[in-house]
Structure formats: structure tokens, C-alpha cells
Amino acid sequence: MERFPDTIDGIDRAIFLPLDGKKALWGERNSMSDKCITKVLIVGGGTAGWMTAAALSETLKGLALDIRLVESEAIGTVGVGESTIPHIRHFNTRLGINEADFLSRTQATFKLGIEFRDWGRLGDSYIHPFGAYGADPAAHEVELFHHLWTRAGAPESLEAWSLPVAMARRERFTHPSTDPASPLSGFSYAYQFDASLYAAYLRRYSEARGVVRTEGRIADVALHGETGFVTHVTLESGERIDADLVIDCSGFRGLVIEQAMKTGYHDWTRWLPCDRAVALPCEHGGLFPPPPAPRRSRPAGPGASRCSTASATAMSIAAPSSTTTRPRPP
């Protein structure tokens, strides 16, 4: 019997995966009789919901585990360009997804970094690269190289010492080298893709591995009187769905964790004042979009990315009359 991990959120619990592949058990140590997880319910679809479904259906394949996802077409999603970091590649690889097929079906492009415009002052442009700086990337951490660069009198701009930034500025791309001695080994990459297409892509992937999708809206979430755990949900149609494990992917609504369980949030406004975001599709205006994903800092105005326009605003310091109804060009 295989067991992992020893603790889950600080609770002395364990997930037991019998090697015969017949049942998945989650229970107290040495007490598995009444703690079985055989039914998983994912509340909400979109990118988060279908990524969860895909991960579970692949990672726990072969186990007697029923995975069900409930979503409603009546509830819209953001559905614009999804901005990712390199970890998404590891996720896709873990699922066994072919990169060329993924790129084609999600209208994706390669992403070498994140561009920040107007953050220091209007007109500034800084690309945070997915990679190191210097002629020998393996020899320097980013902070160390910055100190060496400053001590040398800051010859050229800092971005001139970054291969991924140089490629991004010139709209060029190549896959990183697997040879650690190669200068092409010191960077990584991510993707910019259509979020709706990615969700649909993972839906097909998940359903092919046994995940069951249910169309409907959840009308009620029932909690256990003593533990406060979710016991079942009821759809507007009246159908009751029981589950041993419920994963809330309902987004900002927090249908389970907030509306039902009243989990609450830690207010980080003191450190992260931007508390509003607007995103909408747009034309990128050329054959190839800008490789980095732009992010703008403005009182209440958007910046453009691959196939979407987005803005982040701190309403606590923006003028009361500020609006984001008219996108401005980058």
C-alpha cells in the first residue's frame, strides 16, 4: 500500500492508494473503515474546474473513483487570453499533452516573460524574463548579477543581458536547449492562450478518462451538522449529488467555500492595493502578437495583451469618477 502525504493542511491524515488499483481511501491513521473517498465533486467548470478534473483523472487513473463536474452554460466565464507562467508546461507534460496539438487547439503562442509598462513612470517598459541574466546564466542568481552589473557601471541596459528578453523584443523564439553548457539552456517559457478553448480542450481530455459532466446550477449546499463538511449539493432541477470530497472552482462567487462554508478571506489590500480587474477580447492587430504579456499600471485604465485587454485598478486611490469602460491602446 502506498501512502502520501503525512499531513494535509496540518491534519494528521493520509491518502491510501492500494496497489491493486481498486479503491482510493482517505482516512485517519490506522482507521480506514469509514473514511473512504470514492466520489469527488468539482463545482464549476472553466479553466480551474477542468484543470482539476484533468489532473485527478490522470493522476488517480485506475482507482475506483467517480469524478463529477457540475457547471452551467448560463454562467459565463472571462474567456479571454490566459496569461501563464512556465509551470503550466509541467502541468501539461504531467497530463501527457502533446504541445503541438495543444498550441493548435487553444490558439496559443509562446511566452518568454511579462512586460510591465508605466510602472516606474509613464513610458517605462520592463520585461520580467522567464530566465536568468548574464553570459553564463548558471553562474549567477538574478540578484547577484544585478549587483555585478551595477558595480560595473551598468553597461548597456539590464535587459540586454537577458536572452529571453532579447528574443521577445525581436519577436523570436526557440525551445530551450537541454544541454546545460549551452547558452540556450538558461531560460524557460510559458504560453498565452484562449482560456475558453483551453477549458474545452481539457474537458474532452477529462471526459475521455471517465469524468462525468452535469449541466445545471447549484441551488443548495448541505453541510454536516457537527463537522461542517459538505455532504451533498442540490441542483435547481432538484437532483441531489452526494460527494465525499468537494472542490470549489466557482471563482469569485465562492459557491461552496464562501457562500456555504463562510470561510472568509485575509484582506491583503495593505500590500496589494489593486482590487479591480477588467478583461475583454480585442484584436492584436498583426500577424504575430507581442511575445511578452503586457501589464500596465494606470489609475484606472487598461493595457493590451495577446488577444485581450486588461487593467488592474486600486479603487481605494482612484478618482470616484474613474471608469474602465473605454479601453485605451497600449
VENQUIKA-V617772 format. One record per backbone hydrogen bond with DSSP energy under -0.5 kcal/mol. NH is the residue of the N-H (numbers start at 1). CO is the residue of the C=O. E is the energy in kcal/mol with one decimal. If there is no record, write none. Layout:
# VENQUIKA-V617772
[[NH | CO | E] [NH | CO | E]]
This chain:
# VENQUIKA-V617772
[[2 | 17 | -1.5] [4 | 15 | -1.6] [8 | 11 | -1.7] [11 | 8 | -1.8] [13 | 11 | -2.6] [14 | 27 | -1.3] [15 | 4 | -1.3] [16 | 14 | -0.6] [16 | 25 | -3.5] [17 | 2 | -2.7] [17 | 15 | -0.5] [18 | 16 | -0.6] [18 | 23 | -0.9] [21 | 18 | -1.8] [25 | 16 | -2.6] [25 | 23 | -0.5] [26 | 35 | -1.1] [27 | 14 | -1.7] [28 | 31 | -0.8] [29 | 12 | -0.7] [31 | 28 | -2.2] [35 | 32 | -0.9] [37 | 24 | -0.8] [38 | 36 | -0.7] [40 | 66 | -3.2] [41 | 245 | -2.9] [42 | 68 | -3.1] [43 | 41 | -0.6] [43 | 247 | -2.7] [44 | 42 | -0.8] [44 | 70 | -2.8] [49 | 45 | -2.4] [50 | 46 | -2.1] [51 | 47 | -2.1] [52 | 48 | -2.0] [53 | 49 | -2.3] [54 | 50 | -2.4] [55 | 51 | -2.4] [56 | 52 | -2.4] [57 | 53 | -2.5] [58 | 54 | -1.7] [59 | 55 | -2.7] [60 | 56 | -2.5] [61 | 58 | -1.0] [63 | 60 | -1.7] [65 | 63 | -2.2] [66 | 38 | -3.2] [67 | 65 | -0.6] [68 | 40 | -2.6] [68 | 66 | -0.5] [69 | 212 | -2.8] [70 | 42 | -2.5] [71 | 69 | -0.5] [71 | 214 | -2.0] [75 | 72 | -1.4] [76 | 74 | -0.7] [82 | 193 | -4.6] [83 | 81 | -0.5] [84 | 82 | -0.5] [84 | 191 | -1.4] [88 | 85 | -2.3] [89 | 86 | -1.6] [90 | 86 | -0.8] [91 | 87 | -1.9] [92 | 88 | -2.5] [93 | 89 | -2.6] [94 | 90 | -2.3] [95 | 91 | -1.4] [96 | 92 | -0.5] [96 | 93 | -1.2] [97 | 92 | -2.5] [102 | 98 | -2.5] [103 | 99 | -2.9] [104 | 100 | -1.9] [105 | 101 | -2.3] [106 | 102 | -1.6] [107 | 103 | -0.5] [107 | 104 | -0.5] [108 | 103 | -1.9] [109 | 192 | -2.1] [111 | 190 | -2.1] [114 | 128 | -2.1] [115 | 293 | -1.3] [116 | 126 | -3.7] [117 | 115 | -0.6] [117 | 295 | -3.2] [118 | 124 | -2.2] [124 | 121 | -2.3] [126 | 116 | -2.3] [128 | 114 | -3.4] [128 | 126 | -0.6] [129 | 127 | -0.9] [130 | 112 | -2.4] [131 | 129 | -1.4] [132 | 186 | -2.2] [134 | 161 | -2.4] [139 | 136 | -2.0] [140 | 136 | -0.5] [140 | 137 | -0.9] [145 | 141 | -2.6] [146 | 142 | -2.1] [147 | 143 | -1.8] [148 | 144 | -2.3] [149 | 145 | -2.9] [150 | 146 | -2.3] [151 | 147 | -2.6] [152 | 148 | -1.6] [153 | 150 | -1.7] [154 | 149 | -2.6] [160 | 157 | -1.0] [161 | 158 | -1.8] [162 | 159 | -1.7] [163 | 161 | -0.5] [166 | 162 | -2.2] [167 | 163 | -2.4] [168 | 164 | -2.3] [169 | 165 | -2.8] [170 | 166 | -1.2] [171 | 168 | -1.2] [172 | 167 | -2.7] [177 | 184 | -1.9] [180 | 178 | -0.7] [182 | 179 | -2.1] [185 | 182 | -1.8] [186 | 183 | -0.8] [188 | 130 | -3.9] [190 | 111 | -2.8] [192 | 109 | -2.0] [193 | 82 | -1.6] [194 | 106 | -2.2] [195 | 80 | -2.3] [195 | 193 | -0.6] [198 | 194 | -2.2] [199 | 195 | -2.3] [200 | 196 | -2.1] [201 | 197 | -2.2] [202 | 198 | -2.5] [203 | 199 | -1.8] [204 | 200 | -2.0] [205 | 201 | -1.8] [206 | 202 | -2.8] [207 | 203 | -2.9] [208 | 204 | -1.7] [209 | 206 | -1.4] [210 | 207 | -1.5] [211 | 206 | -2.1] [212 | 67 | -2.4] [213 | 211 | -0.5] [214 | 69 | -3.0] [216 | 71 | -2.0] [219 | 234 | -2.9] [220 | 234 | -1.7] [222 | 220 | -0.5] [222 | 232 | -2.7] [224 | 229 | -3.4] [228 | 224 | -1.5] [231 | 222 | -2.6] [232 | 222 | -1.0] [233 | 241 | -2.2] [234 | 220 | -2.6] [235 | 239 | -2.9] [236 | 217 | -2.6] [238 | 235 | -2.0] [241 | 233 | -2.9] [242 | 240 | -0.5] [243 | 231 | -1.4] [244 | 39 | -2.2] [245 | 39 | -1.7] [247 | 41 | -2.8] [248 | 246 | -0.5] [249 | 43 | -2.7] [249 | 247 | -0.7] [253 | 250 | -1.0] [254 | 251 | -1.4] [258 | 254 | -1.8] [259 | 254 | -2.8] [261 | 256 | -2.8] [262 | 258 | -1.1] [263 | 257 | -2.8] [267 | 265 | -0.6] [268 | 266 | -0.7] [271 | 268 | -1.3] [272 | 268 | -3.3] [275 | 273 | -0.5] [275 | 313 | -1.8] [276 | 313 | -1.4] [278 | 311 | -1.5] [280 | 309 | -1.7] [282 | 307 | -1.1] [291 | 168 | -0.5] [293 | 113 | -1.4] [294 | 292 | -0.7] [295 | 115 | -2.2] [297 | 117 | -1.5] [298 | 296 | -0.6] [298 | 312 | -0.5] [303 | 310 | -4.0] [305 | 308 | -3.3] [309 | 280 | -3.1] [310 | 303 | -3.1] [311 | 278 | -1.5] [313 | 276 | -2.2] [315 | 313 | -0.9] [317 | 314 | -1.4] [318 | 314 | -1.4] [322 | 319 | -2.3] [327 | 325 | -0.6]]
